[in-house]
Amino acid sequence: MLYVGKWDRTGLDYLALKNQWHVVARVNEVVAERPKAVKLLGEELVLWRDGSGQIHAWKDYCGHRGARLSLGCVRKGEIECPYHGWRFDVEGQCTWVPAHPGQATPSSDRLVFRHYAAERYGLIWASLENPKRPLPIFPEWENITYRKVFAGPYHYKGNALRSVENFLDASHFPFVHANLNGDPDAPEPLKDYQVFKDESGLHTSEISVYQPYGDHRGIPVNARYNYSVFNPTTAYFVKKTGETERFCTFLNATPVDEAECVIWLIVAINFGADLPEEKILYRQDMVFEQDRLVVESQRPARLPLDMQQEMHVRSDRLGIEYRRWIKELGDELHVAEHELTSVGADAPLN
């Protein structure tokens, strides 16, 4: 009844994502007394802060008459419905019905629906179900020798998993990012590289490419990339653009719906202390606008997890392993839910 999204919720891609952490806002977007509406995997959510400043993510819904809680406010550390003023505490318990102040409040079992929320790296994260994996690591976040710059958010009418795979693909550089990340008149062959998997996700060996405008200084570099995927919608690279210069990008692609996502970036660099932030953002904005046009054109919108559906070559190795990993995560939850359903069906009747 409450689901307004287009995603096939039985699909392995959806199953791989619904119990994972996803970025849904920056921390400064949710202030003390004002809830914020967001959307994740087709679900309309409300973000709000209690009296201690703790962040919460609930369905944007009050079960009394179906109003959006995001249109309400926060009073005395509790979220208040805009329609009849019903209030709910952090546990989801209804604490106040103004029309009947002298009566016991109704059970909250069907009034509100709570999800999972956390804050890290200046971002707000949410998960629809108990998260299977921890919040991802951003290796340079605590390193004071790296300057951090928030870029975006970039709104794509495209699939989040397609967007992450695009971020992980070095062979498109000379064409999508011509004369920036590659030379379209002399595209380099991409040398073979390895992909490794551990408990933190997927990682590559070094991938080397020549780039005419390799970092925010606007100079040509022989760039050397190491990619990682920490969670299904969280990816990262560290790019060596000199002997000591490092250009790192922490990307999160919010799966708003099947063919809609938001890209959140944090750039970390250990060079160019005098570079104006505008110059850093100029490069990021240009690259991700170029990517948007291609990602939005991809069909089908959803990332194919059947390896026979699209063609692959050796330079696609990371994308192949990424698709296999997404399928594996989806399969794991599908099996777990099937077993849970089977146990319930086999339970003895009293």
Residue, then its C-alpha position, 0 to 999 in steps of 0.5 A: m500500500l505504501y510503496v510508490g516505486k517502480w522497482d521489481r522488489t523480487g529482483l536480485d538487484y533490489l534484494a542486494l540493496k534493501n539491507q545495505w547502507h545508502v547515503v540519503a542526505r548531507v548532515n546539514e540538510v536535517v535541522a533540529e525541528r524540521p523533518k526532511a522527505v527523501k526517497l530510497l529504493g522507491e520508498e518515501l522516507v522522512l529524516w528527523r532529529d530527536g531532542s539529543g540530535q540523533i538522526h532517524a529514518w522512518k516511512d513518511y507516513c502516519g497510520h492514522r490518516g495516511a499523512r506525510l510526517s515530513l510535512g510536520c515538525v519536531r516538538k520536545g524531541e518527538i515527531e508530530c504529524p501535520y494533520h492531527g498533531w499526533r506525536f511519536d517518540v524515538e521508539g515509534q510509540c504514540t505519546w500524544v493525541p490532542a483530540h483525546p488528551g485524557q485517553a490512553t494513546p493507541s498502539s503504534d504497530r501500524l501507525v509508524f514504520r522505523h528504518y535504520a539511520a546513521e551519520r558519518y563523513g558529513l553524510i546521512w545514511a539509511s537502510l530499509e532493513n537491518p544492514k548486512r554490511p557496516l558503514p563503508i570506510f573512507p581511508e583519507w577521512e581522518n588524514i589531515t594532510y588531505r583536503k576534502v571537498f564535497a561535490g554534487p549531488y548529481h541527479y541522474k535519471g539512471n540506475a544507481l548500479r549502472s552509475v557505480e559500474n560506470f565509475l569503476d570503468a577506466s576504458h571509457f575515459p578517452f571517449v566520454h571524457a575526451n581530452l580530459n581523462g583520455d585522448p580520443d585520437a590515440p586511445e591507449p590499450l588497457k593492460d590486464y589488471q586483477v580484481f580481489k575480493d575480501e571482507s571489505g569488498l572488491h579491489t583492483s591492482e593498479i590501472s595506468v592510463y595517460q590523462p591530458y587533464g589528470d587532476h585539478r591542476g589541469i596538467p597531463v599526468n600518467a595516472r595510476y588508479n586503484y579502485s575499491v567497492f566497499n558496499p553495492t552503492t559505495a565506490y572509491f579510487v585513489k589515483k596517483t598523479g605524481e610521485t606523492e600527489r594523490f587524488c581520491t574520490f569517495l562516491n555514493a550512488t543513492p538508488v532513489d528508484e529503479a531508473e533514478c539515482v543521486i551521486w554524492l562525492i567527496v574528493a580528497i587531495n594532498f596537493g594544491a593547497d592554493l587551488p580554489e574550491e571552484k576549480i576542483l568543483y569545475r572538474q568534478d561537475m564536468v566529468f559527472e555531467q558527461d557520465r550522466l548523459v551516457v548512464e541515462s542512455q543505457r538500456p535496460a535501465r537496471l544493471p543486467l546480472d545475467m552475464q549473457q545479457e551483455m558482451h564483456v571483454r577483459s577490460d570489463r573485469l571489475g564490472i564483471e566481478y561487481r555484477r557477480w557480487i551484486k547477484e551473490l548478495g541478492d541470492e543470499l537474501h533471497v535464500a534467507e527469506h525463502e528459508l524464513t518463509s518455509v519455517g513459518a509455513d511449517a510451524p505447528l498450529n496451536 
